Amino acid sequence: MGFNYFANVPKNQTTFDVEYVFISLILARPNFKRLNCMTQILRIVCISALSLLTFSVLGQIRRDSLDFQHRVTSDINVARFVREISTVNDSSYQVTVKYLTGESFMTGMYLDPSLDVAHGQFTYFYANGYKESEGRFKNGFKVGTWKRWNFEGKPKPDRFYPDEDFVKTNRASKPAKFPGGMAALQTLVTDSLVYPESAKAKKIEGTVYVTFTIDATGEVSQPTITDGVHEVLDREALRFVSSLPTWQPAAKNGVPVDSNYIMPITFDLGGNDDEENSVPDKGTSN
């Protein structure tokens, strides 16, 4: 600003003469109104940058690929889910898990970045889009009333979980147990699993692997196809698992806990006595 004074400087006079610069600065009076405006703009820019920085830290999103047991994996051949973790603050993490096809599997809040302590409202979904269950966690335990629905979207009886601290004992951990044992489960498979007629007509066979959770009250929840055969057989396998009765829950240090199972359900047209076989393959406590 104000350096137009040098326009008429003699040719043999340098424009960097201290005297001329000094005079020029005196003649070019500062525009205080413009300076105030620039100061305000600079202040707004700084505040905006600080806000964006804060948002980027608190609102950052991490995405993970998960296998059928919800373990983080980088192998696209075993990935079954995509998980998004949004940092709400230093003690709140919003989590959304979706199937690779885009349908929701779960939404909920955790207190820790390792996602060990569920705390807040949770909703679980079947692969067909219907809600599976909905309720609240408190410090890692289900509390209050949980709404439940079957695979067709019809309401199931609510479950109530007391809002209290569990008393731990020194008893050893034990896995979940089906009422009557594995023999009773095999009988239920034989009596209740239905081989779809359309699959029979097309001679579709194979073993469908279903992962599911036995929660701390013994209820079956979150059935998911781990390794499918055909959508018709997969759908029947999910229907069967979602209709299983209440189990005796797993326990760790005397406290009922959720546990995960993988159940292979075989559809066989070979004329064997046991056309459909189903035996829990693996169970783990959380």
C-alpha positions in Angstrom: 0.0 0.0 0.0 1.2 3.6 -0.7 4.1 2.6 -2.8 2.7 4.5 -5.9 4.8 7.5 -4.6 7.7 6.0 -6.5 6.1 6.3 -9.8 7.8 9.7 -10.5 11.2 8.9 -9.0 14.1 10.1 -11.3 15.7 7.4 -13.4 19.0 7.7 -11.6 17.4 7.4 -8.1 17.0 3.9 -6.6 13.6 3.0 -5.4 15.1 1.4 -2.3 16.5 4.6 -0.9 15.6 4.7 2.8 14.5 8.2 2.6 11.9 7.6 -0.1 10.6 4.5 1.7 10.2 6.5 4.9 8.3 9.3 3.2 6.1 6.9 1.3 5.1 5.2 4.5 4.2 8.5 6.1 2.2 9.6 3.1 0.3 6.4 2.8 -1.8 6.5 5.9 -3.1 3.0 7.0 -6.7 2.1 6.4 -7.7 1.2 10.0 -11.2 0.1 8.8 -9.6 -2.4 6.4 -7.2 -3.6 9.0 -10.0 -4.3 11.4 -11.8 -6.2 8.7 -8.7 -8.3 8.0 -8.3 -9.0 11.7 -11.8 -10.2 12.0 -11.4 -12.5 8.9 -8.1 -13.9 10.3 -9.8 -14.6 13.6 -12.7 -16.4 11.9 -10.2 -18.5 9.9 -8.3 -19.4 13.0 -11.4 -20.4 14.9 -12.7 -22.5 11.9 -9.3 -24.3 11.6 -9.4 -25.1 15.3 -12.9 -26.4 15.1 -12.1 -28.5 12.1 -9.0 -29.9 13.9 -11.1 -30.7 17.0 -13.8 -32.4 14.9 -11.2 -34.4 13.0 -9.8 -35.8 16.3 -13.2 -36.4 18.0 -15.2 -37.4 15.0 -12.6 -39.6 13.3 -13.9 -42.8 11.7 -12.0 -46.1 11.6 -13.0 -48.9 9.3 -12.2 -52.5 9.8 -13.0 -55.7 7.9 -14.1 -58.6 10.1 -14.3 -62.3 9.6 -17.3 -64.4 10.7 -16.1 -64.4 14.3 -15.9 -60.6 14.2 -12.1 -60.6 14.3 -10.2 -57.9 12.3 -8.8 -59.3 9.1 -7.1 -58.0 6.0 -7.9 -61.0 4.0 -10.7 -60.2 1.6 -11.5 -63.9 1.1 -12.5 -64.4 4.7 -14.1 -60.9 5.4 -17.8 -61.1 6.1 -18.5 -57.7 7.8 -17.4 -54.1 7.7 -17.1 -52.2 11.0 -17.1 -48.4 11.4 -15.9 -46.9 14.7 -16.6 -43.2 15.3 -14.9 -41.4 18.2 -17.6 -39.4 20.0 -15.2 -38.4 22.8 -12.4 -40.0 24.8 -14.9 -42.4 26.5 -17.6 -43.0 23.9 -17.2 -44.9 20.6 -20.1 -45.3 18.2 -19.9 -48.6 16.4 -21.8 -49.8 13.3 -21.3 -53.3 11.8 -22.6 -54.1 8.3 -22.6 -57.2 6.1 -20.5 -56.8 3.0 -23.7 -56.5 1.0 -24.5 -53.3 3.0 -27.2 -54.5 5.3 -26.9 -53.5 9.0 -25.8 -56.2 11.5 -25.4 -54.1 14.7 -25.2 -50.6 16.0 -24.2 -49.6 19.5 -21.9 -47.6 21.9 -18.7 -48.7 23.7 -16.8 -47.0 26.5 -13.3 -48.1 25.3 -11.4 -48.1 22.0 -10.8 -51.8 22.2 -14.6 -52.3 22.2 -14.7 -54.5 25.3 -17.3 -52.6 27.4 -20.7 -52.1 25.7 -22.6 -49.2 27.2 -25.8 -47.7 25.8 -28.5 -48.5 23.3 -27.8 -51.5 20.9 -29.8 -52.9 18.0 -29.1 -56.1 16.2 -30.4 -57.2 12.8 -31.0 -60.4 10.8 -29.4 -60.7 7.4 -32.8 -60.1 5.8 -33.0 -56.7 7.4 -35.5 -57.4 10.2 -34.5 -56.4 13.7 -33.3 -59.3 15.8 -33.1 -57.5 19.2 -32.9 -54.1 20.8 -32.0 -52.9 24.2 -29.4 -51.4 26.5 -26.0 -52.3 27.9 -24.6 -51.0 31.1 -20.8 -51.4 31.7 -20.7 -54.5 29.5 -24.0 -56.2 30.7 -27.5 -56.2 29.3 -29.9 -54.3 31.5 -33.6 -53.5 31.4 -36.1 -54.7 28.8 -34.8 -56.1 25.6 -37.2 -56.3 22.6 -36.9 -59.3 20.4 -38.2 -60.5 17.0 -38.0 -63.7 15.0 -36.5 -64.2 11.6 -39.8 -63.2 9.9 -40.0 -60.0 11.9 -42.7 -61.2 14.3 -42.4 -60.1 18.0 -40.9 -62.6 20.5 -41.4 -62.3 24.3 -39.4 -59.5 25.8 -36.4 -60.3 28.0 -35.7 -58.4 31.2 -32.2 -58.1 32.7 -31.8 -56.8 36.2 -29.7 -53.6 36.5 -27.3 -54.8 39.2 -23.7 -55.7 39.8 -22.9 -59.4 39.4 -21.2 -61.1 42.3 -18.2 -63.2 41.1 -17.2 -66.5 42.6 -14.2 -68.7 42.3 -16.0 -71.4 40.2 -14.3 -72.5 37.0 -15.6 -71.3 33.6 -18.0 -73.6 31.8 -19.5 -73.5 28.3 -23.1 -73.1 27.3 -25.2 -76.3 27.3 -28.3 -77.2 25.3 -31.1 -78.6 27.5 -30.9 -82.3 27.3 -27.4 -82.3 25.7 -26.3 -82.8 22.2 -28.6 -85.8 21.7 -31.6 -83.6 22.3 -30.3 -81.0 19.9 -29.8 -83.7 17.2 -33.4 -84.9 17.8 -34.6 -81.3 17.4 -32.7 -81.0 14.1 -34.3 -84.1 12.8 -37.8 -83.1 13.8 -37.7 -79.3 13.0 -35.3 -78.6 10.2 -37.2 -78.5 6.9 -35.5 -79.4 3.6 -36.9 -76.8 1.1 -38.8 -78.4 -1.7 -37.3 -76.1 -4.2 -33.8 -77.2 -3.2 -34.8 -80.8 -3.4 -36.2 -80.3 -6.9 -32.9 -78.7 -8.0 -30.9 -81.3 -6.0 -29.1 -78.6 -4.0 -27.0 -80.1 -1.2 -24.3 -79.0 1.1 -23.4 -77.9 4.6 -24.4 -74.4 5.9 -22.3 -73.0 8.8 -24.2 -70.7 11.1 -22.5 -68.6 13.8 -24.7 -67.5 16.7 -24.5 -66.2 20.2 -25.9 -67.7 23.4 -26.3 -64.7 25.6 -26.0 -64.5 29.4 -29.6 -65.6 29.9 -29.3 -68.5 27.5 -31.2 -66.9 24.6 -30.0 -67.5 21.0 -29.2 -64.3 19.2 -27.4 -62.8 16.2 -27.4 -65.9 13.9 -25.2 -65.3 10.9 -24.2 -67.4 7.9 -20.5 -68.1 8.1 -20.3 -70.3 5.0 -23.4 -70.7 2.9 -24.5 -73.0 0.1 -27.5 -71.5 -1.6 -29.9 -68.8 -0.4 -32.8 -71.3 0.0 -30.7 -73.5 2.3 -29.1 -70.6 4.0 -32.5 -69.1 4.8 -33.8 -72.3 6.3 -30.6 -72.8 8.4 -31.1 -69.2 9.8 -34.7 -69.9 10.5 -33.9 -73.1 12.4 -31.1 -71.5 14.5 -33.2 -68.4 15.4 -36.0 -70.7 16.7 -33.7 -72.7 19.1 -35.0 -72.8 22.7 -33.2 -71.3 25.7 -29.8 -72.8 26.6 -28.0 -73.0 29.9 -25.6 -70.0 29.5 -21.9 -70.1 29.7 -20.2 -68.8 32.8 -16.8 -67.3 33.6 -15.7 -67.0 37.2 -19.3 -67.7 38.2 -20.8 -64.9 36.1 -23.1 -65.8 33.2 -21.5 -64.5 30.0 -22.3 -64.5 26.2 -20.7 -67.2 24.2 -20.4 -67.9 20.5 -21.1 -71.1 18.6 -20.6 -72.3 15.1 -23.2 -74.9 14.0 -22.8 -76.9 10.7 -26.2 -77.8 9.3 -26.0 -80.4 6.5 -28.6 -80.8 3.8 -28.1 -84.2 2.2 -30.2 -86.0 -0.5 -28.1 -89.1 -0.5 -30.7 -91.3 1.2 -28.9 -91.5 4.6 -30.9 -92.1 7.7 -30.0 -88.6 9.0 -30.7 -86.3 6.1 -29.9 -83.2 8.0 -27.2 -83.2 10.7 -26.4 -80.4 13.0 -23.9 -80.4 15.8 -22.3 -77.3 17.4 -18.8 -77.2 16.1 -17.2 -74.6 18.4 -18.1 -72.5 21.4 -16.2 -69.6 22.9 -17.0 -67.4 25.8 -16.6 -63.6 25.5 
